[in-house]
Amino acid sequence: MNAVPLGHWLLLTTALFGVGAAGVLLRRNVMIVLMSVELMLNAVNIALVAAARAHGQIEGQLFVFFSLTVAAAEVAVGLALVVAIWRSLGRTDVDDVSVMHG
Amino acid sequence: MSAEVLLFYVVGALLLLSAGAMIRSNDPVHAALWMVGNFLLTAVLYLVLQAPFIAAVQVIVYAGAIMVLFLFVVMLLGAQPMTRSEPIAGHRATAVFGLVALVALLSVAVARAPAAGRMPPPLTGDFGSPEAIGQALFTDWVLPFEWVSLMLLVALIGAVMIARFGSQSEDPEETSG
């Protein structure tokens, strides 16, 4: 055995995605929730690059390039929202943001 | 067992461990440092997958820029007490059940996929090199490339507007709640 089949890569990224989703669902600190979202994006990026390698096509790596750009934009807007929430509430737990709660 | 296989298992295990340590840490700064480790290990996996350009971009954008942004905001917000409240009864148990179900479903789907056993083909020429990526990016994918630059501009303006003016229109509902 001198190479890793695509299925093993996808299982690794599935596990990593699950860890990220656990962070989003179980943590209440908004910074750690945002970091966990990054973890999930990262897992999908690894899956895309692994698929690009397994199929010998470069497009998978280009998708990761675009997804990195979207992630950078997402972090910028997300952290701006965190700063705005902190300024108006003084706290940043996700449970504190309940103004639109029914 | 070749170096590629060995790297996959060792770095993959470290990747999962650093991710677990990240979501378990009680200090956002520690979480951010675990995240840097996670991103650097991801770059190693990209090198294993013959994607040197993506690995470099990963280190520069994620481990560099995004990381600094996170640390800036963590420092700006200062230390806040970590609450482990459970506002909705049974929220944690439901979340854990859903997570286990999701990962099990995805794993079964992946393991049964026709492409799961596919081995990487032998490398042809300059696969994954900056030249190959640039060639594809500026010929077939030039329109998405331009759209992405527009999206970055919109995100930049939006982030500045939200962080600068987002809290000035304070209504009483917001401050009392």
Interface residues (C-beta under 8 A of the other chain):
Chain A: M1 N2 A3 V4 P5 L6 G7 H8 W9 L10 L11 L12 T14 A15 L16 F17 G18 V19 G20 A21 A22 G23 L25 L26 R27 R28 N29 M31 I32 L34 M35 S36 E38 L39 N42 N45 I46 V49 A50 A51 A52 R53 A54 H55 G56 I58 E59 Q61 L62 V64 F65 F66 L68 T69 V70 A71 A72 A73 E74 V75 A76 V77 L79 A80 L81 V82 V83 A84 W86 R87 S88 L89 R91 T92 D93 D95 S98 V99
Chain B: M1 S2 E4 V5 F8 G12 L15 L16 A19 G20 M22 I23 S25 P28 A31 A32 M35 N38 F39 T42 L45 Y46 L49 Q50 A51 F53 I54 V57 Q58 V61 Y62 A65 I66 L69 F70 V73 V74 L76 L77 Q80 M82 T83 R84 S85 P87 R92 A95 V96 G98 L99 L102 V103 L106 S107 V110 A111 A113 A115 A116 G117 R118 M119 P120 P121 T124 F127 G128 A132 I133 A136 L137 W141 P144 V148 M151 L152 V154 A155 L156 G158 A159 V160 I162 A163 G166 S167 E170 E173 E174 T175 G177
